[in-house]
């Protein structure tokens, strides 16, 4: 029996490996799927290198290379073009090219050049590996989680699409609807529709998210938005405040759902072991669980935010800006988002205890009526 089980697992990993290899070769030759020009680097020749220094004393080495590229699609398929690619050692914006790299080409009336790298050849096989290992190791739970993730991605794209096609749409209200549906989909697929834990977590998530966002909006209203520089948000093509609130809402939702799931699952376990537990004992247990989760989760949110902002913060500081200006330009809005998420994490504890207690009393009343 054990040998048969081992053989099945090996066979499943073999299937995942075959899918990875197949997808790699298919995506290596899928240039015809794209409307924009795709090319393959045939050769690269280094032309020159020079050291540069700016007014703040930053030193960097810049390189020029001559690249020959074979076009793989469009009406110019199989045509060989040549262009100069310039990159620096930092490789933050510009990057070197290598033979057999597949790239998207920017085209103009006079010349072509590098627009971006074609990366589907590598990230899709890796995605197949990750999902395959997840499903093999976790079974049905992995399938449900992958399905909910796929549905949430489609829902997110649909929400953005609605914002694009709806004239004068308020993206914040669209993302409120997205948050409600995404939360329900995630919890129902992962925990089950008929599971009382699912609905308790969902009610807790909705309650604490509404309270945290309401506190944030109240503070913004009382302070009249002083110190909030929404105009500093990057790549904003519509009203920045609703966009900021949408970003904050999604961040709060993720943090709250993480804590609510762990805390309420623990409270349900305690409830099963002690059916006659009182409100005081439930409150103490929930508070202890929340205290253990709150510190780690809040620091995790802060570190994620800091990791995202490190490159731009260093860039500002290296170019002669002081800490105050750097914080205002790069860190202030992110810190506000982190603070609102932390408020949501704190509120999850009383909200979770409240809903566990309400549903616990309802179950007791229901059992009493049935008996």
Secondary structure, DSSP 8 states (H G I E B T S, - for coil): -HHHHHHHHHHHHHHHHHHHHHHHHHHHT-GGG-SS-EEEEEEEEEEEEEEEE-TT--EEEEEEEEEEEEE-SSTTTT-EEEEEEEEETT-SS-----TT-EEEEEE-SS-EEEEEE--HHHHHHHHHHHHHHHHHHHTHHHHHHHHHHHHHHHHHHHHHHHHHHSTT--HHHHHHHHHHHHHHHHHHHHH-TT-HHHHHHHHHHHHHHHHHHHHHHHHHHHHTTTT--GGGSTT--S-HHHHHHHHHHHHHHHHHHHHHHHHHHHHHHHHHH-TT--HHHHHHHHHHHHHHHHHHHHHHHHHHHHHHHHHHHHHHHHTT--HHHHIIIIIHHHHHHHHHHHHHHHHHHHHHHHHHHHHHHHHHHHHHHH-
